[in-house]
Amino acid sequence: MANKTDNERYIKIAVIIGVMIIDWLFVYAIYRIKNELYARATVFERQFSIFDESISHPYMKPTERIKWYPLLHKTLTYTSIIIVVIEIGKKLVKRQYKNWNCLLRFLYDTNQAILGLFLAYLITNLFSDYIKNFAGRYRPDFLTVCDVDFEKVKEQLAEFDSKYNGTVIENFGPRKMFNTTICRGDKSDISEEQKSFPSGHASFAFTTMTYLTLYLAGQFRLMHGISRVWKYFIVCCPLFFATYVPFSRLMDYRHHWQDVTVGSLIGLIFGITVYYIIYPKLRDEDCDTPHTFRFINDCCCCFKKQKEKIDEVEEDDVVEEQAATSNEKPEQMV
């Protein structure tokens, strides 16, 4: 009998771990697709004017306020730590740590929360990079990086004049518009300068912080019972950081206002979508617990089963006490 119970336990553990591994393999596949797309996709070659003031700002990337990789690594690391701490605290408060079923529930809940965070980041980043290559919009500091070769500009204008016999046509594109062939800057830098729309920093900040905001709201059960001011403040804190990121991109002349606006909306949409894929609605009774399929739920719902057993024992004790009391009363009357 003991061996059978142990075998069932190992099977349950293996299935839960297998589900987690499959999920993370899917996340890794999205990561690889994203990297290949960004590295190999050809950026749309959009024409530009050398007199366009919106792309004539100074190049400030070396001194930009928020760099991509520190933002990526610190945000994912600190957010994951916050999730682990909250999950541990939740299990301690509910006393869900007495057996292996409770440990499985903790591992599964924590895994799902962190999985949702990475899934939101990767899907948002994949979508943003996909749009960047098709939009081909120039950054505000493009002409500085381009380093225009005016000899090539003169050659192009001379070719246009000879083709149209010097005819002046107002607002005619080829007479005023150029492409990156007139640039003397490094090709990789120029290619990066053609990926302004939408802002990857803004979309990343808003998708991760929106997800974290909803996660905190669910864990604090913001829509249940009496809500406190401190809860609202803590829940809104991630959005303060998310709002700063787009403005830093504008101050560093790395994006136009349209880029950060659309990037923020993309992050907001995917952050909300992924959260509700992982968790139920905030008004749901189990808003602090991720969705589970039936087998996982049967393996891990230790707290509920323990509570039911305790209630059954208490009911039996009450029935026995009532029976004993009813037997004592007739004896006293005699």
Protein Blocks (a to p, Z undefined) as FASTA:
>chain_A
ZZmmmmmmmmmmmmmmmmmmmmmmmmmmmmmmmmmmmmmpccddddddfklmklmcccfk
lmgfbdfklmmmmmmmmmmmmmmmmmmmmmmmnopakbmklmmmmmmmmmmmmmmmmmmm
mmmmmmmmmmmmmnopacfklmmmnopafklmmmmmmmmmmmnnopacehilklmgccfk
lpcbdfklmmmmmmmbccfklmmmmmmmmmmmmmmmmmnommgcjadfklmmmmmmmmmm
mmmmmmmmmmnopacfklmmmmmmmmmmmmmmmmmmmpccfkbmklmbccddfklmmmmm
mmlmmmmmmmmmmmmmmmmmmmmmmmmmmmmmZZ
